[in-house]
């Protein structure tokens, strides 16, 4: 499960992502490619896109402003980590789809 902790009104609050939709995984891939190809030259527009993506992961339970003022860490660690987490979460789900059969191939062909 993907979580994030933000300081909200002087208190730590933990948010949990409820699930990753297909749209969110595709967005993660697109933003990750853009972030990776920026080569360290991160324009504000890209950083804003990353911030909104983090909010989207958590169902917009908090705003970009809440994220930027409440996250206790670097955007340059958070954003690629969150993108990788969503891409990894999706890759794990794909690897387990459909769920592996308990039966072996030889058992399935027996009459």
C-alpha positions as CSV (number, residue, x, y, z in Angstrom):
1,X,0.0,0.0,0.0
2,X,1.2,3.5,-0.9
3,X,1.2,6.0,2.0
4,X,2.3,9.5,2.6
5,X,2.7,11.5,5.8
6,X,1.9,15.3,5.8
7,X,2.0,17.8,8.6
8,X,-1.5,19.3,8.8
9,X,-2.2,21.9,11.4
10,X,0.8,20.9,13.4
11,X,0.0,17.2,13.4
12,X,1.3,14.4,11.3
13,X,-1.4,12.8,9.2
14,X,-1.0,9.6,7.2
15,X,-2.8,9.2,3.9
16,X,-3.2,5.8,2.2
17,X,-3.8,5.2,-1.5
18,X,-6.9,3.1,-2.0
19,X,-5.8,1.6,-5.3
20,X,-4.2,2.5,-8.6
21,X,-6.4,2.9,-11.6
22,X,-5.4,2.2,-15.2
23,X,-5.5,5.9,-15.9
24,X,-3.2,6.7,-13.0
25,X,-0.7,4.1,-14.0
26,X,-0.6,5.5,-17.6
27,X,-0.2,9.0,-16.2
28,X,2.7,7.8,-14.0
29,X,4.5,6.3,-16.9
30,X,4.1,9.5,-19.0
31,X,5.2,11.8,-16.2
32,X,8.1,9.5,-15.3
33,X,9.3,9.6,-18.9
34,X,9.1,13.4,-18.9
35,X,10.8,13.6,-15.5
36,X,13.6,11.3,-16.5
37,X,14.3,13.0,-19.8
38,X,14.5,16.4,-18.1
39,X,18.0,15.6,-17.1
40,X,17.9,17.6,-13.9
41,X,16.4,20.7,-15.6
42,X,13.0,20.5,-13.9
43,X,10.7,23.2,-15.0
44,X,8.0,24.4,-12.6
45,X,5.3,23.1,-14.9
46,X,6.7,19.6,-14.6
47,X,7.0,19.9,-10.8
48,X,3.4,21.1,-10.7
49,X,2.3,18.1,-12.7
50,X,4.2,15.8,-10.3
51,X,2.6,17.4,-7.3
52,X,-0.9,17.1,-8.8
53,X,-0.1,13.4,-9.6
54,X,0.7,12.7,-5.9
55,X,-2.6,14.3,-4.9
56,X,-4.4,12.1,-7.5
57,X,-2.8,9.0,-6.1
58,X,-4.4,9.7,-2.8
59,X,-7.8,10.6,-4.3
60,X,-7.2,14.3,-3.9
61,X,-7.6,13.9,-0.1
62,X,-5.3,16.9,0.1
63,X,-4.4,19.8,-2.2
64,X,-1.1,20.6,-3.9
65,X,-0.7,23.4,-1.4
66,X,-1.2,21.0,1.5
67,X,1.4,18.7,-0.1
68,X,3.9,21.4,-0.7
69,X,3.6,22.9,2.8
70,X,3.0,19.6,4.7
71,X,5.5,17.1,3.2
72,X,8.7,17.0,5.2
73,X,11.2,16.1,2.6
74,X,12.5,16.9,-0.9
75,X,10.3,17.1,-3.9
76,X,13.3,15.6,-5.8
77,X,13.0,12.4,-3.7
78,X,9.2,12.3,-3.4
79,X,8.2,12.7,-7.0
80,X,10.4,10.0,-8.6
81,X,9.7,7.7,-5.7
82,X,6.0,8.1,-6.0
83,X,6.1,7.6,-9.8
84,X,8.2,4.5,-9.3
85,X,5.8,3.2,-6.6
86,X,2.8,3.5,-8.8
87,X,4.6,2.0,-11.8
88,X,5.9,-0.8,-9.5
89,X,2.4,-1.3,-8.0
90,X,1.0,-1.7,-11.4
91,X,3.8,-4.0,-12.6
92,X,3.2,-6.3,-9.6
93,X,-0.6,-6.4,-10.3
94,X,0.1,-7.3,-14.0
95,X,2.6,-10.0,-13.0
96,X,-0.1,-11.6,-10.9
97,X,-2.8,-11.4,-13.5
98,X,-4.5,-13.7,-14.0
99,X,-3.7,-15.3,-10.7
100,X,-1.5,-18.3,-11.2
101,X,-3.4,-21.6,-11.4
102,X,-2.9,-24.1,-8.7
103,X,-3.2,-26.9,-11.3
104,X,-0.1,-27.8,-13.3
105,X,-0.3,-28.0,-17.1
106,X,-0.4,-31.8,-17.0
107,X,-3.2,-31.8,-14.5
108,X,-5.3,-29.5,-16.8
109,X,-4.9,-31.9,-19.8
110,X,-6.0,-35.1,-17.9
111,X,-9.4,-36.5,-18.8
